[in-house]
Amino acid sequence: MKVAAVTLYPDKKAGSALYSHKLYAEIAKYCTVVILSDSEANQKDNVKVVNAWRRKSLLMPFQLFKYTLKQKPRICHFQIEYRTFNDSVAISTIENLLLLLLMRITSIGILVTLHGVIPLTKTEKVFERKAIAVLCNLPLRIFYKTLEFSSKKIIVHTNLMENILQAYGLNSNKIAVIPHGVDRARQLYGADKKESLTVLFHGFVRPSKGLEWLINAMRNVAELHPRVKLVIAGETPHQERGKGHFYISQLRSKIRCLQLENHVKVIKKFLNENELEKLILEGDILVLPYIDNFFEASGALARVMDYGKPLICTKIPRFLGDLRNGEDCIMVSPRDTQRLAEAVRELVQNETLRKKIGENLKEKASGRYWDIIAKQYVQLYEENA
């Protein structure tokens, strides 16, 4: 079976690009895969990559439609995030819908993976302005119903996301839940012996990650546990380079103002797999202090789940829909510096609790390895070709 995947792809620094890179490497073991990506994609691996479209081009839907027909696939699989085709969410959405409607007239089986959904009841929190939220309600209804009309199956990562689509009136038979794939722990490096404990944040660095509250919490932690160090590792996504670089500068200024230079280290770069592997293995506590209200899955979480490390995260939709407080994580309220510091101190002082949470998180990861997730997708391909 031949599958055409419409997606961003490395070296693009975006969540769906990294997701697709790992997913289709496994799917290619069962199907012929061709990646139809933008003009900047240059990662080849074991799949064919075609530079089939250019972001921000008004001709994109027609160019991509032409390339897709030329490939003659039985399945066309779309990986959709908010700004796949354009830095403007609105323009990207319109282009996406136009392309899907064009594909609807073909005999190709269309599958869509949504990497985020927006519930009508949360639009004001998501967009932070009531006027924008009200204006978005009708377009959101049109968007999700058009997805349902144009595709044979819509895939989301959590049951919470599925519930939101059903609230828009989508047929449950058109929706499938497949968790975000998880990287297997490779253990390429042994953990170095050290006197300090390392708290690790990794992933895209932007204001929605709440890192200023984590730095504030580290001031409280360091007063009682001077051997605890924080490492912040990551870069800004490609759509937010200017704003993201300014945010990283603000974080560094905060570290200096709080005199935490000996306790907090910022690694401003996209780490390769081996570099990240080493950091995870050297880490003792993982922290994801996000403050957003998006209903998504966390690629950063999926990357570290299999290492048996304890996790602290915030009570936001992307974690509430997937994790259990006190079992496979410790959850704190967003922007709560005091509780965040208490959670870090609790894990620093309680090795038994660290081990319990880490092992529970690893157990959850065992059913989500990329090869397992790929087989679930291949089954959907076969059912909808």
C-alpha angles and dihedrals in degrees: 000000000000119000125192112201118201106202148117110269138190137315079044109099100226135116096243091049093057091042093052093046091059098036100050093045085066097038089053088069088069106025141031104258129196119183114216101198140154126282094269097059111113107153108113110174115148097326132076113253120199121191091222104159145018123233116242092022116132088211093058098106092051095043092050093045089054093049092047094054090047091058092053096213125176090215130034112195118196121202104202128191127159098274106025098134103022139016086241111081092208095050093043090052094050092049091048093052093047091052093048091050090051090050090050091073092059129079092239116120108243121209124178128199111200113204092191139015131195119217118216090231092058104042093106092054092044096049094030092218123086095212092055091046093054092048091050097053098082095041089050091054090049092047097053095041090050089052089053092049095046101044138056094217137013115205123203131175104233140032088240090062090047090054091054093054090049089052087060087057098258117155111255089222089065093055128079127184116217116166121233110274119257128218116235114240105252100189092210091156133042115232110258117239109252142163095222131073117229125218109199134203117178135170139062111348114221137127094271089066093073095223095151089065090049091053090049089051091052090061088060092043094048092054091064100025110033091172092066115100130189123216119194110192127180149065138243122277116256094255093057106041099132097042092039095053089051089052092053089051089053091052092052090049090052091051090053093045091052090045091236097136090120093048106040127053124187118204104193104196144081103265121220118232095266094048091050092045090057093048093050093049091049092048122094102187128028119212128190105176097177120168102191128112099217118134099227142116122259117243089187090057093047090053094059105031096098098056100079093240121144117248134214115192140157131262097255130128098264091059100030089059093055114024139058118228111235093012111063097001145007110244125205132179116267115263092014103134095175096052091043090054090047091052092051092048091048092056093042090056099039115059091173091058091047090054094046096051093043093051093047091051091049091050090055089050093056092077094048107057113141093250090055093047091048091057090054090054093047089054089054090049091054092048094049105035 
